[in-house]
Amino acid sequence: MKKISSLLFLACTISFTSCIDFKTKKSTEETDMEDFNTVVVPDAYSVEIPKFMRSTTGLNEEASLQYQNIFKETYVIVIDEPKSGFVDILKDVGQFDENLSLVQNYREIQMQLLSSTMYISHQSEPKPLKINGLDAEMVEVDAIVDGIDEGISYLLTFIDGTDDAYMMMAWTLQSKKDEHKKTFETIAESFKLID
């Protein structure tokens, strides 16, 4: 479980401290798929990313996908882990709940880690869904992170793949949550395994 660590969340939020505070025009964002590019992680998955976001490597060293737009304060990463290793470790430490699905167990452990690194002021109930035939859950979180003046809003999506479990984390400043929510949902719901 080298990838599941509190460093993930610290690394994700560090980028906020260096961002320039540009005021952008708020709009009711409508999703037009012409505004997205298909990004392929070779031999793994594809996802639709807005054309206004650019690839980066500075958000999390364990992420298989990292995109951002510092001017719009939008960030997205995908972390993937082999399911067998994840399940074995959770069972070894007595944290795997046989009454829950794999994606529910994965969400539970990730949410515990998240809550240990920041103050969560709001967390939605998990929303179960199917993403291109895969079991998934989506959770909205508003949190306060040390060193950042404004709250941060996250859209976390946990996906049960064939061999791997995936966590997609998209975030922005809390004041921009409504502006970017639909875009973040579109990104998450576009996740597709490559056969």
FENNORRA-V820174 format. One record per residue. N is the residue number from 1. NEAR is the number of other C-alpha atoms within 10 Angstrom. Layout:
n:N near:NEAR
n:N near:NEAR
//
This chain:
n:1 near:12
n:2 near:7
n:3 near:14
n:4 near:18
n:5 near:13
n:6 near:16
n:7 near:16
n:8 near:19
n:9 near:20
n:10 near:17
n:11 near:14
n:12 near:19
n:13 near:22
n:14 near:17
n:15 near:16
n:16 near:22
n:17 near:10
n:18 near:9
n:19 near:13
n:20 near:11
n:21 near:11
n:22 near:10
n:23 near:8
n:24 near:10
n:25 near:7
n:26 near:11
n:27 near:10
n:28 near:10
n:29 near:12
n:30 near:10
n:31 near:15
n:32 near:10
n:33 near:13
n:34 near:8
n:35 near:11
n:36 near:18
n:37 near:14
n:38 near:15
n:39 near:15
n:40 near:16
n:41 near:13
n:42 near:9
n:43 near:9
n:44 near:15
n:45 near:16
n:46 near:17
n:47 near:21
n:48 near:20
n:49 near:24
n:50 near:23
n:51 near:13
n:52 near:14
n:53 near:20
n:54 near:13
n:55 near:15
n:56 near:15
n:57 near:14
n:58 near:14
n:59 near:22
n:60 near:23
n:61 near:15
n:62 near:18
n:63 near:18
n:64 near:16
n:65 near:23
n:66 near:23
n:67 near:21
n:68 near:25
n:69 near:18
n:70 near:18
n:71 near:14
n:72 near:21
n:73 near:20
n:74 near:21
n:75 near:25
n:76 near:27
n:77 near:23
n:78 near:21
n:79 near:21
n:80 near:22
n:81 near:18
n:82 near:14
n:83 near:18
n:84 near:11
n:85 near:12
n:86 near:19
n:87 near:17
n:88 near:14
n:89 near:13
n:90 near:16
n:91 near:13
n:92 near:9
n:93 near:8
n:94 near:9
n:95 near:14
n:96 near:21
n:97 near:14
n:98 near:9
n:99 near:8
n:100 near:11
n:101 near:13
n:102 near:21
n:103 near:22
n:104 near:21
n:105 near:20
n:106 near:24
n:107 near:24
n:108 near:16
n:109 near:14
n:110 near:18
n:111 near:16
n:112 near:11
n:113 near:17
n:114 near:21
n:115 near:14
n:116 near:12
n:117 near:18
n:118 near:17
n:119 near:14
n:120 near:18
n:121 near:13
n:122 near:12
n:123 near:14
n:124 near:11
n:125 near:11
n:126 near:16
n:127 near:11
n:128 near:15
n:129 near:16
n:130 near:12
n:131 near:17
n:132 near:12
n:133 near:11
n:134 near:16
n:135 near:17
n:136 near:26
n:137 near:22
n:138 near:23
n:139 near:18
n:140 near:18
n:141 near:20
n:142 near:22
n:143 near:21
n:144 near:18
n:145 near:19
n:146 near:14
n:147 near:10
n:148 near:13
n:149 near:11
n:150 near:14
n:151 near:17
n:152 near:22
n:153 near:26
n:154 near:23
n:155 near:21
n:156 near:26
n:157 near:26
n:158 near:29
n:159 near:27
n:160 near:23
n:161 near:21
n:162 near:11
n:163 near:12
n:164 near:16
n:165 near:21
n:166 near:23
n:167 near:24
n:168 near:23
n:169 near:22
n:170 near:27
n:171 near:26
n:172 near:28
n:173 near:20
n:174 near:17
n:175 near:13
n:176 near:18
n:177 near:18
n:178 near:15
n:179 near:18
n:180 near:24
n:181 near:20
n:182 near:15
n:183 near:21
n:184 near:26
n:185 near:16
n:186 near:18
n:187 near:19
n:188 near:27
n:189 near:18
n:190 near:15
n:191 near:21
n:192 near:18
n:193 near:18
n:194 near:11
n:195 near:7
//
